[in-house]
Amino acid sequence: MTRAPLQIGLVGASARDIDAAGAVLRRGGLVAFPTETVYGLGARADDPDAVARVFAAKGRPADHPLIVHLADASWLGRWAQDVPAAARALAARFWPGPLTLILRKAPGVPAAVTGGQDTIGVRVPGHPVALALVAAAGTGVAAPSANRFGRVSPTTAEHVLAEFGPAVDCVVDGGPCAVGIESTIVDLTGARPRILRPGAIGANEVAEVVGEPVEAAGRDAPRAPGRLPAHYAPAVPLHLVDAAAVDRTAAALSPSGQPIAVLARRDTAAPVPGCRWWSLPPEPAAYARVLYARLRDAEAAGCVAIVVERPPGDPAWDAVRDRLERAAAATAAPSEGGAP
């Protein structure tokens, strides 16, 4: 069957633009849109054909679940069942915001959204454009990050366009993302809450709300976005090294002056020929906000490798460290592959 014309390309974030993008979603199209974390590639979550287009565009494995974005917590009952008190407490504290809850899915939720599991990831995004778009769609919007599977998530509309071009029916430009890395994912389907993916909301904050310790993900945890060993990877090798090894690693990777990128929390005292050095913020939230953009800048500059200073080991850096370790793992396993 021929699909009705849907493509409207890049739009702004006016009420008229959002209404037009919502119409694209209602008719089964793909819309990339800003959240506070990263840009998402959205389709209406109650339409299996539309969801299938997300998987096809990203090259995403069919058993990899998506996160459903809701307009507010009152929509929970449409998508989840047996919602525990801990989920409602976390929603009251952190929604809208960068927190995804894993719950038991409600009857009728398409299997494509959940990767065939009986659980579902849901969140209320903390971005006015995302909230208005979901409301305009009139239903939950299933949206992983708007990039090819396993690659660096986009934090601007320009990143989305560079990744997909006309393969997405509409891209809503809401400016740069304020958080810059994907949401914290908390599983509430087991005996205790578990962090499946670290994010801007830390384990201690979650534990304070639920009133009990929060565990790390075990082997029996539900599948969730961003948990493959190799993920969040730029198109060129990324080497994660200790601070003392940054300069010599950059020099070793560029013996003939080929362009190398360095991301460090300091300036260099001895520039390496051909090296593009980016000094990133020393504070974890500010670092996270610019990390993906700098990785994409390195790609665009034609760098043949990226050297990244290993972040500190304290809990405040857990989310950044998680993303960089998985990106570095992809250098050794390029065949392995976000959701906002």
LINGIHU-V520325 format. One record per backbone hydrogen bond with DSSP energy under -1.0 kcal/mol. CO is the residue of the C=O (numbers start at 1). NH is the residue of the N-H. E is the energy in kcal/mol with one decimal. If there is no record, write none. Layout:
co:CO nh:NH e:E
co:CO nh:NH e:E
This chain:
co:9 nh:171 e:-2.0
co:11 nh:173 e:-2.8
co:14 nh:18 e:-2.6
co:15 nh:19 e:-2.2
co:16 nh:20 e:-2.2
co:17 nh:21 e:-2.5
co:18 nh:22 e:-2.7
co:19 nh:23 e:-1.9
co:20 nh:24 e:-1.6
co:21 nh:25 e:-2.0
co:22 nh:26 e:-2.6
co:23 nh:27 e:-1.5
co:24 nh:29 e:-2.9
co:25 nh:28 e:-2.1
co:30 nh:170 e:-1.3
co:31 nh:42 e:-3.3
co:32 nh:172 e:-3.1
co:33 nh:40 e:-2.7
co:36 nh:179 e:-3.6
co:37 nh:180 e:-1.3
co:39 nh:146 e:-2.4
co:40 nh:33 e:-2.1
co:42 nh:31 e:-2.2
co:43 nh:142 e:-2.3
co:44 nh:47 e:-1.4
co:47 nh:51 e:-2.5
co:48 nh:52 e:-2.2
co:49 nh:53 e:-1.2
co:50 nh:54 e:-1.1
co:51 nh:55 e:-1.7
co:52 nh:56 e:-2.3
co:53 nh:57 e:-2.5
co:54 nh:58 e:-2.2
co:55 nh:59 e:-1.7
co:55 nh:60 e:-2.0
co:58 nh:149 e:-3.0
co:61 nh:64 e:-1.8
co:67 nh:143 e:-2.6
co:68 nh:123 e:-1.9
co:69 nh:141 e:-2.1
co:72 nh:75 e:-1.9
co:73 nh:76 e:-1.8
co:75 nh:78 e:-1.8
co:76 nh:79 e:-1.6
co:76 nh:80 e:-2.6
co:79 nh:106 e:-2.2
co:84 nh:88 e:-1.5
co:85 nh:89 e:-2.3
co:86 nh:90 e:-2.4
co:87 nh:91 e:-2.6
co:88 nh:92 e:-2.2
co:89 nh:93 e:-1.7
co:90 nh:94 e:-3.0
co:91 nh:95 e:-2.1
co:97 nh:99 e:-2.1
co:98 nh:184 e:-2.3
co:100 nh:186 e:-2.9
co:101 nh:122 e:-2.2
co:102 nh:188 e:-2.3
co:103 nh:120 e:-2.7
co:104 nh:81 e:-2.5
co:106 nh:109 e:-1.6
co:110 nh:113 e:-1.1
co:111 nh:116 e:-2.2
co:113 nh:66 e:-3.1
co:114 nh:117 e:-1.2
co:118 nh:105 e:-2.3
co:120 nh:103 e:-2.5
co:121 nh:68 e:-3.0
co:122 nh:101 e:-2.7
co:123 nh:70 e:-2.6
co:124 nh:97 e:-2.5
co:127 nh:131 e:-2.5
co:128 nh:132 e:-2.3
co:129 nh:133 e:-2.4
co:130 nh:134 e:-2.5
co:131 nh:135 e:-2.2
co:132 nh:136 e:-2.2
co:133 nh:137 e:-2.2
co:134 nh:138 e:-1.5
co:140 nh:45 e:-2.9
co:141 nh:69 e:-3.0
co:142 nh:43 e:-1.6
co:144 nh:41 e:-3.0
co:145 nh:147 e:-1.9
co:148 nh:151 e:-2.2
co:150 nh:233 e:-2.8
co:154 nh:39 e:-2.6
co:155 nh:177 e:-1.8
co:156 nh:160 e:-1.3
co:157 nh:161 e:-2.3
co:158 nh:162 e:-2.3
co:159 nh:163 e:-1.6
co:160 nh:164 e:-2.7
co:161 nh:165 e:-1.7
co:164 nh:167 e:-1.9
co:169 nh:8 e:-2.7
co:169 nh:9 e:-2.1
co:170 nh:32 e:-2.9
co:171 nh:11 e:-2.8
co:184 nh:100 e:-3.5
co:185 nh:196 e:-2.6
co:185 nh:197 e:-1.3
co:186 nh:102 e:-2.8
co:187 nh:194 e:-1.8
co:193 nh:215 e:-2.8
co:194 nh:187 e:-3.1
co:195 nh:217 e:-1.0
co:197 nh:185 e:-2.4
co:202 nh:206 e:-1.9
co:203 nh:207 e:-2.7
co:204 nh:208 e:-2.0
co:205 nh:209 e:-1.3
co:206 nh:210 e:-2.4
co:207 nh:211 e:-1.8
co:215 nh:195 e:-2.6
co:218 nh:221 e:-1.6
co:237 nh:306 e:-2.5
co:239 nh:308 e:-3.1
co:241 nh:310 e:-3.4
co:242 nh:245 e:-1.6
co:243 nh:246 e:-1.2
co:245 nh:249 e:-2.2
co:246 nh:250 e:-2.3
co:247 nh:251 e:-2.2
co:248 nh:252 e:-2.2
co:249 nh:253 e:-1.9
co:254 nh:257 e:-1.4
co:259 nh:304 e:-2.8
co:260 nh:276 e:-3.8
co:261 nh:307 e:-3.0
co:262 nh:278 e:-3.4
co:263 nh:309 e:-2.8
co:264 nh:280 e:-3.6
co:272 nh:275 e:-2.3
co:274 nh:260 e:-1.6
co:276 nh:262 e:-2.7
co:278 nh:264 e:-2.2
co:283 nh:287 e:-2.5
co:284 nh:288 e:-2.7
co:285 nh:289 e:-1.7
co:287 nh:291 e:-1.4
co:290 nh:294 e:-2.3
co:291 nh:295 e:-2.1
co:292 nh:296 e:-2.2
co:293 nh:297 e:-2.3
co:294 nh:298 e:-2.2
co:295 nh:299 e:-1.7
co:296 nh:300 e:-2.6
co:297 nh:301 e:-1.8
co:298 nh:303 e:-1.9
co:299 nh:302 e:-1.9
co:305 nh:261 e:-2.4
co:306 nh:239 e:-3.3
co:307 nh:263 e:-2.8
co:308 nh:241 e:-2.4
co:314 nh:317 e:-2.0
co:315 nh:318 e:-2.0
co:317 nh:321 e:-2.9
co:318 nh:322 e:-2.5
co:319 nh:323 e:-2.0
co:320 nh:324 e:-2.3
co:321 nh:325 e:-2.5
co:322 nh:326 e:-1.9
co:323 nh:327 e:-2.2
co:324 nh:328 e:-2.5
co:325 nh:329 e:-1.9
co:326 nh:330 e:-1.3
co:328 nh:331 e:-1.1
co:329 nh:333 e:-1.2
co:333 nh:336 e:-1.8
co:338 nh:145 e:-4.8
